Amino acid sequence: MKKITLLTACTLYMLIGYGQNLITNGTFDDETGWTVVNQYGTDSTNGSVTFTNGTVTIDKIDPSDGGWIHMGFYTSLSLNAGWHQFDMDMNFNSIDQIWGEIYLGPAEPMPNQEYFGDMQVIKAYNAWDCIQTYSGSAVASGCDSTNPGLFFIPNSGTYYLLFRSGGSNFGTTGVELDNFNLTASSAPAGMTSDFNFDFATATSLQTSNITMNEEATNTITSGINPSTEVAEISGINNDWFSKFYFQNSSGIDLSTGDKGISLKVKGPRALPVTIKIENGGTASEATLDYTTPNVWQELIFDFTGTNSVSNTEIAVFFDIQVNSDVITDPTLNTFQIDDFVFGDYTTLNTRSFENFDLTVYPNPTSYLWNISTNNQIISLVEVFDMMGKRVISKRPQSTSLQIDSSILVPGVYILKITSDKASTTQKLIKE
């Protein structure tokens, strides 16, 4: 806005420098390049987006109407792949029950349809749990600590940048916005750091609709987990998406190698465990089954082939999308966890399979592969071609089996073996 303060100008310089603004009319000298769009068709009559005096204002036509409006405005951009930094100025007073955010995506926003794009660039304000009166930089406001306007675009092309806002009370003057600034940026520092939480000391893990005690005592120290210090989570089905999670505001970098996540689990019932890497880019997820109640199992989640860099959260869900209306017994919703590790996938598998004595022969072969372990029950065997398509799947429930390769064309394949403790991969060659 033309009334930008010196503090805001300095903040902008520190955060995005003097790089070229990729938004053609980010100062809103007029409406050129911008399209107003209603996000819901039912409440369009009372919402307004106006471009005047070098600012854009979102407000209600009739503020005394207690209903909600959902309005937005967008522009198209030609962007190169890589990191980008966004910021803008905003000014509002005494807002209540409203939110505002920037989304970016390759599809053009449409009237009367909510738009979420491919990624959320920044959460500008949220009157429920953030500021209600403010004037200055959206990044400096601190309302989005996990993704402060810094994001990664995987592919060059045309994108649409949308500001969307909805709610009930837009304050005394409406929400005024100006100085939309988008510049090319560089990757933040510290993105490739892995983690290993053994719960011997306090962690940075967070929870949502779940309770975690990081000072629990291991109730079964035999088997694969002799550690006495573990974490205990309860209320795993308090909500459809109850979770514990790790956050790194600089991003979770999966582009530098084939990554994996391992977690030791013990609980009163068999259930699926899902890990999602999300919040900032294209999300990835993997699910494994905890199969043997009251026994420690190590689950290793395969994220090889995933190359996202801008997601900021690794979230763990037990029995996802099942709530307490289905599982009513609280004793069935308490599990112990240990050794939550994010690292190189092959390293995780080497550690877990070091006592497997896994044997695959002959390899190469033109007929049969013989597969065996010395002490692990193989629960699932999968063979994938180099395009990632699964071509063979077996559930032997034994320590050995044979795979007939005669149905496969000559070439290189990936063998994935899963037991009740872990999983591993190995290259196969069909002659």
Backbone hydrogen bonds in HBPLUS format (Angstrom, degrees):
<---DONOR---> <-ACCEPTOR-->    atom                        ^
c    i                          cat <-CA-CA->   ^        H-A-AA   ^      H-
h    n   atom  resd res      DA  || num        DHA   H-A  angle D-A-AA Bond
n    s   type  num  typ     dist DA aas  dist angle  dist       angle   num
A0004-ILE N   A0001-MET O   2.94 MM   3  5.44 136.6  2.13 129.7 127.6     1
A0009-ALA N   A0005-THR O   3.05 MM   4  6.35 158.5  2.10 149.4 155.5     2
A0010-CYS N   A0006-LEU O   2.96 MM   4  6.19 157.5  2.01 150.3 155.7     3
A0011-THR N   A0007-LEU O   2.94 MM   4  6.18 154.8  2.01 146.3 153.8     4
A0012-LEU N   A0008-THR O   2.90 MM   4  6.16 160.8  1.94 152.7 157.1     5
A0013-TYR N   A0009-ALA O   3.07 MM   4  6.33 154.4  2.14 143.6 150.2     6
A0014-MET N   A0010-CYS O   3.01 MM   4  6.31 160.1  2.05 152.1 156.6     7
A0015-LEU N   A0011-THR O   2.99 MM   4  6.17 155.8  2.05 152.5 159.2     8
A0016-ILE N   A0012-LEU O   2.88 MM   4  5.83 169.8  1.89 155.8 158.5     9
A0017-GLY N   A0013-TYR O   2.85 MM   4  4.35 136.1  2.04 116.4 125.1    10
A0022-LEU N   A0182-LEU O   2.70 MM 160  5.36 173.5  1.70 162.8 164.8    11
A0028-PHE N   A0025-ASN O   3.47 MM   3  5.64 166.4  2.49 104.0 107.7    12
A0180-PHE N   A0026-GLY O   2.85 MM 154  4.46 148.3  1.95 137.1 132.6    13
A0034-TRP N   A0031-GLU O   3.04 MM   3  5.61 164.0  2.06 143.8 144.2    14
A0035-THR N   A0074-TYR O   2.90 MM  39  5.37 153.0  1.98 148.7 157.7    15
A0074-TYR N   A0035-THR O   2.93 MM  39  5.37 151.6  2.01 140.0 147.1    16
A0037-VAL N   A0072-GLY O   2.86 MM  35  5.22 171.7  1.86 136.4 137.7    17
A0072-GLY N   A0037-VAL O   2.85 MM  35  5.22 128.5  2.12 153.1 168.3    18
A0112-ASN N   A0038-ASN O   2.81 MM  74  5.37 140.6  1.96 141.0 149.8    19
A0039-GLN N   A0070-HIS O   2.73 MM  31  5.14 167.7  1.74 148.8 149.6    20
A0061-ILE N   A0046-ASN O   2.78 MM  15  5.09 161.2  1.82 136.0 142.0    21
A0048-SER N   A0059-ASP O   2.95 MM  11  5.50 149.5  2.05 166.5 162.1    22
A0059-ASP N   A0048-SER O   3.13 MM  11  5.50 159.8  2.17 147.9 152.7    23
A0050-THR N   A0057-THR O   3.00 MM   7  5.32 160.3  2.04 147.3 151.7    24
A0057-THR N   A0050-THR O   2.85 MM   7  5.32 156.6  1.91 150.2 157.8    25
A0052-THR N   A0055-THR O   2.99 MM   3  5.61 142.9  2.13 153.7 163.6    26
A0055-THR N   A0052-THR O   2.99 MM   3  5.61 151.7  2.07 120.4 128.3    27
A0056-VAL N   A0177-LEU O   3.04 MM 121  5.31 164.3  2.06 151.5 155.9    28
A0177-LEU N   A0056-VAL O   2.82 MM 121  5.31 155.6  1.87 154.7 163.1    29
A0058-ILE N   A0175-VAL O   2.96 MM 117  5.27 157.4  2.02 145.6 150.0    30
A0175-VAL N   A0058-ILE O   2.99 MM 117  5.27 166.0  2.01 156.1 155.4    31
A0065-ASP N   A0062-ASP O   3.04 MM   3  5.74 164.0  2.07 122.5 127.5    32
A0069-ILE N   A0167-GLY O   3.03 MM  98  5.68 150.4  2.12 150.5 154.1    33
A0167-GLY N   A0069-ILE O   2.96 MM  98  5.68 147.1  2.07 154.6 163.7    34
A0071-MET N   A0165-SER O   2.94 MM  94  5.64 139.7  2.10 172.8 172.4    35
A0165-SER N   A0071-MET O   2.88 MM  94  5.64 166.6  1.90 173.0 177.0    36
A0073-PHE N   A0163-PHE O   3.04 MM  90  5.61 144.8  2.16 147.1 158.0    37
A0163-PHE N   A0073-PHE O   3.00 MM  90  5.61 169.1  2.01 163.1 161.6    38
A0075-THR N   A0161-LEU O   3.10 MM  86  5.58 146.2  2.22 142.0 151.6    39
A0161-LEU N   A0075-THR O   2.96 MM  86  5.58 157.0  2.02 165.1 169.5    40
A0077-LEU N   A0159-TYR O   2.71 MM  82  5.19 155.4  1.77 158.2 161.7    41
A0159-TYR N   A0077-LEU O   2.78 MM  82  5.19 162.9  1.81 152.7 158.8    42
A0079-LEU N   A0157-GLY O   2.93 MM  78  5.62 160.3  1.97 169.1 162.7    43
A0157-GLY N   A0079-LEU O   2.90 MM  78  5.62 158.1  1.95 160.6 167.5    44
A0082-GLY N   A0153-ILE O   2.87 MM  71  5.21 154.6  1.93 139.6 147.5    45
A0153-ILE N   A0082-GLY O   2.89 MM  71  5.21 169.5  1.91 138.7 141.6    46
A0185-SER N   A0083-TRP O   2.86 MM 102  5.05 164.9  1.89 128.5 125.0    47
A0084-HIS N   A0151-PHE O   2.82 MM  67  5.51 153.6  1.89 165.2 171.8    48
A0151-PHE N   A0084-HIS O   3.00 MM  67  5.51 161.5  2.04 153.7 159.7    49
A0085-GLN N   A0183-THR O   2.90 MM  98  5.46 161.2  1.94 157.4 163.6    50
A0183-THR N   A0085-GLN O   3.04 MM  98  5.46 160.1  2.08 150.5 155.7    51
A0086-PHE N   A0149-GLY O   2.78 MM  63  4.75 152.7  1.86 131.2 140.7    52
A0087-ASP N   A0181-ASN O   2.99 MM  94  5.39 143.1  2.13 147.2 157.4    53
A0181-ASN N   A0087-ASP O   2.89 MM  94  5.39 164.5  1.92 169.9 166.4    54
A0138-ALA N   A0088-MET O   2.82 MM  50  5.62 153.4  1.89 164.9 167.5    55
A0089-ASP N   A0178-ASP O   2.83 MM  89  5.18 172.5  1.84 158.3 157.4    56
A0178-ASP N   A0089-ASP O   3.05 MM  89  5.18 152.4  2.13 140.2 140.4    57
A0090-MET N   A0136-GLY O   2.94 MM  46  5.62 153.9  2.01 147.3 153.3    58
A0136-GLY N   A0090-MET O   2.97 MM  46  5.62 156.7  2.03 155.6 163.2    59
A0091-ASN N   A0176-GLU O   2.86 MM  85  5.06 145.3  1.98 148.8 153.2    60
A0176-GLU N   A0091-ASN O   2.94 MM  85  5.06 173.7  1.94 157.0 155.0    61
A0092-PHE N   A0134-TYR O   2.96 MM  42  5.64 161.8  1.99 162.2 165.6    62
A0134-TYR N   A0092-PHE O   3.01 MM  42  5.64 160.7  2.05 148.3 152.6    63
A0172-THR N   A0093-ASN O   3.10 MM  79  5.93 148.8  2.20 151.7 161.0    64
A0095-ILE N   A0132-GLN O   3.07 MM  37  5.10 162.5  2.10 147.5 142.7    65
A0096-ASP N   A0169-ASN O   3.01 MM  73  5.00 166.4  2.03 143.0 142.1    66
A0169-ASN N   A0096-ASP O   3.07 MM  73  5.00 148.8  2.17 175.1 171.8    67
A0168-SER N   A0097-GLN O   2.99 MM  71  5.58 153.6  2.06 131.9 138.5    68
A0127-ALA N   A0098-ILE O   2.93 MM  29  5.57 170.5  1.94 174.4 176.6    69
A0099-TRP N   A0166-GLY O   3.01 MM  67  5.75 150.5  2.10 159.2 168.6    70
A0166-GLY N   A0099-TRP O   3.21 MM  67  5.75 146.2  2.33 140.9 150.4    71
A0100-GLY N   A0125-TYR O   2.97 MM  25  5.29 148.6  2.07 152.8 145.8    72
A0124-ALA N   A0100-GLY O   2.91 MM  24  5.38 129.1  2.17 128.8 141.7    73
A0125-TYR N   A0100-GLY O   3.29 MM  25  5.29 162.0  2.32 134.7 136.2    74
A0101-GLU N   A0164-ARG O   3.02 MM  63  5.67 154.3  2.09 156.5 164.7    75
A0164-ARG N   A0101-GLU O   2.98 MM  63  5.67 169.0  1.99 168.2 171.2    76
A0102-ILE N   A0122-ILE O   3.00 MM  20  5.41 162.1  2.03 156.3 162.1    77
A0121-VAL N   A0102-ILE O   2.83 MM  19  5.34 144.9  1.96 137.7 147.4    78
A0103-TYR N   A0162-LEU O   2.89 MM  59  5.28 160.6  1.93 152.8 158.9    79
A0162-LEU N   A0103-TYR O   2.88 MM  59  5.28 170.6  1.89 158.6 161.9    80
A0104-LEU N   A0119-MET O   3.05 MM  15  5.62 161.1  2.09 161.9 165.9    81
A0118-ASP N   A0104-LEU O   2.90 MM  14  6.11 154.5  1.97 131.2 137.0    82
A0119-MET N   A0104-LEU O   3.17 MM  15  5.62 150.7  2.26 159.6 166.0    83
A0105-GLY N   A0160-TYR O   3.18 MM  55  5.48 148.2  2.29 136.9 146.3    84
A0160-TYR N   A0105-GLY O   2.78 MM  55  5.48 157.5  1.83 154.3 160.7    85
A0130-CYS N   A0126-ASN O   2.76 MM   4  5.23 125.0  2.06 163.9 175.0    86
A0141-SER N   A0137-SER O   3.12 MM   4  6.23 125.0  2.44 135.3 148.1    87
A0141-SER N   A0138-ALA O   3.31 MM   3  5.22 141.1  2.47  93.2 103.9    88
A0142-GLY N   A0139-VAL O   3.34 MM   3  6.08 158.1  2.39 116.6 120.9    89
A0149-GLY N   A0147-ASN O   2.68 MM   2  5.78 137.8  1.85 115.0 100.6    90
A0342-PHE N   A0195-PHE O   2.90 MM 147  5.27 167.9  1.91 148.4 150.5    91
A0197-PHE N   A0340-PHE O   2.83 MM 143  5.05 170.7  1.84 150.8 148.9    92
A0340-PHE N   A0197-PHE O   2.91 MM 143  5.05 145.5  2.03 152.0 148.9    93
A0206-GLN N   A0245-TYR O   2.84 MM  39  5.30 168.4  1.86 157.0 160.9    94
A0245-TYR N   A0206-GLN O   2.79 MM  39  5.30 158.2  1.84 144.6 149.6    95
A0208-SER N   A0243-LYS O   2.92 MM  35  5.39 154.2  1.99 162.1 157.0    96
A0243-LYS N   A0208-SER O   3.03 MM  35  5.39 160.8  2.07 149.8 155.8    97
A0211-THR N   A0234-SER O   3.01 MM  23  5.22 174.3  2.01 158.7 158.5    98
A0234-SER N   A0211-THR O   2.85 MM  23  5.22 154.8  1.91 146.3 154.8    99
A0213-ASN N   A0232-GLU O   2.78 MM  19  5.11 162.7  1.81 151.6 157.7   100
A0232-GLU N   A0213-ASN O   2.84 MM  19  5.11 156.1  1.90 138.7 146.3   101
A0216-ALA N   A0230-VAL O   3.16 MM  14  5.42 124.5  2.49 153.5 156.9   102
A0230-VAL N   A0216-ALA O   3.23 MM  14  5.42 173.1  2.24 137.9 139.6   103
A0218-ASN N   A0228-THR O   3.00 MM  10  4.90 163.6  2.03 125.6 130.7   104
A0231-ALA N   A0337-ILE O   3.05 MM 106  5.35 173.4  2.06 161.5 161.6   105
A0337-ILE N   A0231-ALA O   2.83 MM 106  5.35 162.0  1.87 150.5 155.4   106
A0233-ILE N   A0335-PHE O   2.79 MM 102  5.42 159.7  1.83 162.6 168.9   107
A0335-PHE N   A0233-ILE O   2.87 MM 102  5.42 156.1  1.93 159.2 165.6   108
A0235-GLY N   A0333-ASN O   3.05 MM  98  5.32 120.4  2.41 126.7 142.9   109
A0238-ASN N   A0235-GLY O   3.03 MM   3  5.14 154.5  2.10 120.4 116.0   110
A0236-ILE N   A0333-ASN O   3.34 MM  97  5.31 171.8  2.35 134.8 137.2   111
A0324-SER N   A0237-ASN O   2.66 MM  87  5.17 104.0  2.23 174.9 158.5   112
A0242-SER N   A0239-ASP O   3.38 MM   3  5.11 157.4  2.44 111.5 105.6   113
A0321-GLN N   A0240-TRP O   2.68 MM  81  3.91 163.0  1.71 144.8 139.4   114
A0244-PHE N   A0316-VAL O   3.26 MM  72  5.53 149.1  2.36 143.1 151.4   115
A0316-VAL N   A0244-PHE O   2.85 MM  72  5.53 166.6  1.87 169.3 173.7   116
A0246-PHE N   A0314-ILE O   2.89 MM  68  5.21 158.8  1.94 146.6 151.9   117
A0314-ILE N   A0246-PHE O   2.90 MM  68  5.21 162.0  1.93 154.1 159.9   118
A0248-ASN N   A0312-THR O   2.93 MM  64  5.16 159.6  1.98 142.2 148.5   119
A0251-GLY N   A0248-ASN O   2.90 MM   3  5.57 167.5  1.92 124.6 128.7   120
A0252-ILE N   A0311-ASN O   2.59 MM  59  5.54 140.7  1.73 166.0 175.9   121
A0254-LEU N   A0308-SER O   2.89 MM  54  5.48 158.7  1.94 160.5 167.6   122
A0345-TYR N   A0258-ASP O   2.90 MM  87  5.81 168.8  1.92 137.8 141.3   123
A0303-PHE N   A0259-LYS O   3.08 MM  44  5.38 144.8  2.21 149.7 153.1   124
A0260-GLY N   A0343-GLY O   2.82 MM  83  5.64 156.4  1.88 164.6 165.9   125
A0343-GLY N   A0260-GLY O   3.05 MM  83  5.64 168.8  2.06 159.3 162.8   126
A0261-ILE N   A0301-PHE O   3.09 MM  40  5.09 152.7  2.17 135.6 143.8   127
A0301-PHE N   A0261-ILE O   2.68 MM  40  5.09 173.0  1.69 160.7 158.6   128
A0262-SER N   A0341-VAL O   2.84 MM  79  5.15 153.5  1.91 144.2 153.0   129
A0341-VAL N   A0262-SER O   2.92 MM  79  5.15 164.1  1.94 147.5 152.9   130
A0263-LEU N   A0299-LEU O   2.92 MM  36  5.37 146.3  2.03 146.9 157.8   131
A0299-LEU N   A0263-LEU O   2.89 MM  36  5.37 173.6  1.89 152.1 150.0   132
A0264-LYS N   A0338-ASP O   2.94 MM  74  5.05 162.2  1.97 167.3 161.9   133
A0338-ASP N   A0264-LYS O   3.06 MM  74  5.05 144.2  2.19 134.0 136.3   134
A0265-VAL N   A0297-GLN O   2.83 MM  32  5.42 158.7  1.87 156.2 162.7   135
A0297-GLN N   A0265-VAL O   2.93 MM  32  5.42 155.5  2.00 150.6 158.3   136
A0266-LYS N   A0336-GLN O   2.97 MM  70  5.25 144.6  2.09 157.6 155.6   137
A0336-GLN N   A0266-LYS O   2.82 MM  70  5.25 171.0  1.83 165.7 167.2   138
A0294-ASN N   A0267-GLY O   2.68 MM  27  5.17 160.6  1.72 154.5 157.6   139
A0271-LEU N   A0290-TYR O   3.07 MM  19  5.42 141.9  2.22 138.3 149.9   140
A0290-TYR N   A0271-LEU O   2.86 MM  19  5.42 170.2  1.87 165.5 164.1   141
A0319-ASP N   A0272-PRO O   2.91 MM  47  5.33 173.3  1.92 171.0 168.7   142
A0273-VAL N   A0288-LEU O   2.77 MM  15  5.47 168.8  1.79 170.4 174.0   143
A0288-LEU N   A0273-VAL O   2.99 MM  15  5.47 158.7  2.04 155.2 157.9   144
A0274-THR N   A0317-PHE O   2.87 MM  43  5.09 164.9  1.89 153.4 157.5   145
A0317-PHE N   A0274-THR O   2.78 MM  43  5.09 167.8  1.80 159.2 163.1   146
A0275-ILE N   A0286-ALA O   2.92 MM  11  5.55 165.1  1.94 164.5 168.7   147
A0286-ALA N   A0275-ILE O   3.00 MM  11  5.55 149.3  2.10 150.3 160.1   148
A0276-LYS N   A0315-ALA O   2.89 MM  39  5.21 157.9  1.94 148.6 156.0   149
A0315-ALA N   A0276-LYS O   2.81 MM  39  5.21 165.4  1.83 158.1 160.3   150
A0277-ILE N   A0284-SER O   2.78 MM   7  5.26 166.1  1.80 157.8 162.6   151
A0284-SER N   A0277-ILE O   3.02 MM   7  5.26 157.6  2.07 144.1 150.9   152
A0278-GLU N   A0313-GLU O   2.92 MM  35  5.39 148.7  2.02 147.7 156.7   153
A0313-GLU N   A0278-GLU O   3.05 MM  35  5.39 142.6  2.20 165.0 164.1   154
A0312-THR N   A0279-ASN O   2.99 MM  33  5.58 146.2  2.11 127.7 135.1   155
A0306-THR N   A0303-PHE O   3.21 MM   3  5.64 158.6  2.25 128.6 130.6   156
A0326-VAL N   A0323-ASN O   3.01 MM   3  5.81 157.1  2.06 120.4 126.5   157
A0327-ILE N   A0323-ASN O   3.29 MM   4  6.60 165.4  2.32 148.1 150.9   158
A0332-LEU N   A0329-ASP O   3.02 MM   3  5.62 152.6  2.10 117.4 125.2   159
A0333-ASN N   A0330-PRO O   3.04 MM   3  5.15 160.5  2.08 106.7 112.4   160
A0348-LEU N   A0344-ASP O   3.02 MM   4  6.37 158.0  2.07 155.1 161.3   161
A0349-ASN N   A0345-TYR O   3.02 MM   4  6.30 159.1  2.06 151.4 156.7   162
A0350-THR N   A0346-THR O   2.85 MM   4  6.00 153.4  1.92 144.6 152.4   163
A0351-ARG N   A0347-THR O   2.96 MM   4  6.15 160.0  2.00 149.5 154.2   164
A0352-SER N   A0348-LEU O   3.05 MM   4  6.25 157.3  2.11 143.0 149.3   165
A0353-PHE N   A0349-ASN O   2.79 MM   4  5.78 147.5  1.90 148.8 156.9   166
A0356-PHE N   A0353-PHE O   3.01 MM   3  4.93 167.2  2.03 108.5 111.5   167
A0374-ASN N   A0356-PHE O   3.01 MM  18  6.02 172.7  2.01 165.5 167.7   168
A0359-THR N   A0372-SER O   2.86 MM  13  5.29 159.1  1.91 160.8 163.7   169
A0372-SER N   A0359-THR O   3.00 MM  13  5.29 149.2  2.10 147.2 153.6   170
A0361-TYR N   A0370-ASN O   2.98 MM   9  5.22 155.9  2.04 142.4 150.1   171
A0370-ASN N   A0361-TYR O   2.59 MM   9  5.22 169.2  1.60 157.3 161.5   172
A0365-THR N   A0429-ILE O   3.14 MM  64  6.62 150.4  2.24 154.6 161.1   173
A0431-GLU N   A0365-THR O   2.76 MM  66  5.64 168.7  1.77 140.1 144.2   174
A0405-SER N   A0367-TYR O   2.72 MM  38  5.27 166.0  1.74 176.1 177.3   175
A0369-TRP N   A0403-ILE O   2.97 MM  34  5.18 156.6  2.03 144.9 152.6   176
A0403-ILE N   A0369-TRP O   2.93 MM  34  5.18 158.0  1.98 148.7 155.9   177
A0371-ILE N   A0401-LEU O   2.94 MM  30  5.45 175.3  1.94 169.3 167.7   178
A0401-LEU N   A0371-ILE O   2.91 MM  30  5.45 149.5  2.00 152.5 157.1   179
A0373-THR N   A0399-THR O   2.87 MM  26  5.42 144.4  2.00 156.8 164.9   180
A0378-ILE N   A0398-SER O   2.73 MM  20  5.41 166.8  1.75 138.2 140.5   181
A0397-GLN N   A0378-ILE O   2.84 MM  19  5.29 124.4  2.16 156.0 167.6   182
A0379-SER N   A0418-THR O   2.83 MM  39  5.78 143.0  1.96 145.3 157.5   183
A0380-LEU N   A0418-THR O   3.14 MM  38  5.04 154.4  2.21 143.4 142.2   184
A0418-THR N   A0380-LEU O   2.86 MM  38  5.04 160.6  1.89 157.4 158.3   185
A0381-VAL N   A0394-LYS O   2.78 MM  13  5.10 159.5  1.82 156.5 157.4   186
A0394-LYS N   A0381-VAL O   2.83 MM  13  5.10 156.4  1.88 150.1 156.0   187
A0382-GLU N   A0416-LYS O   2.88 MM  34  5.11 160.2  1.92 152.0 157.8   188
A0416-LYS N   A0382-GLU O   2.78 MM  34  5.11 166.9  1.79 158.8 160.5   189
A0383-VAL N   A0392-ILE O   2.95 MM   9  5.01 155.5  2.01 142.4 142.7   190
A0391-VAL N   A0383-VAL O   2.79 MM   8  5.75 159.3  1.83 155.6 162.9   191
A0392-ILE N   A0383-VAL O   3.39 MM   9  5.01 154.4  2.46 135.8 135.1   192
A0384-PHE N   A0414-ILE O   2.85 MM  30  5.11 159.2  1.89 145.5 152.5   193
A0414-ILE N   A0384-PHE O   2.88 MM  30  5.11 163.4  1.90 149.1 154.5   194
A0385-ASP N   A0389-LYS O   2.89 MM   4  5.48 157.5  1.94 150.6 154.3   195
A0388-GLY N   A0385-ASP O   2.99 MM   3  5.45 161.7  2.02 117.4 121.1   196
A0408-LEU N   A0405-SER O   2.96 MM   3  5.44 163.3  1.99 118.4 123.8   197
A0411-GLY N   A0430-LYS O   2.96 MM  19  5.29 147.2  2.07 132.4 141.1   198
A0430-LYS N   A0411-GLY O   2.87 MM  19  5.29 172.2  1.87 166.5 166.9   199
A0413-TYR N   A0428-LEU O   2.81 MM  15  4.95 168.4  1.82 145.4 147.7   200
A0428-LEU N   A0413-TYR O   2.78 MM  15  4.95 171.0  1.78 143.0 143.4   201
A0415-LEU N   A0426-GLN O   2.72 MM  11  5.11 174.8  1.73 167.9 166.7   202
A0426-GLN N   A0415-LEU O   2.82 MM  11  5.11 143.0  1.96 142.9 152.4   203
A0417-ILE N   A0424-THR O   2.87 MM   7  5.44 160.0  1.91 158.2 164.7   204
A0424-THR N   A0417-ILE O   2.88 MM   7  5.44 150.1  1.97 150.8 160.7   205
A0419-SER N   A0422-ALA O   2.80 MM   3  5.44 174.2  1.80 167.0 168.8   206
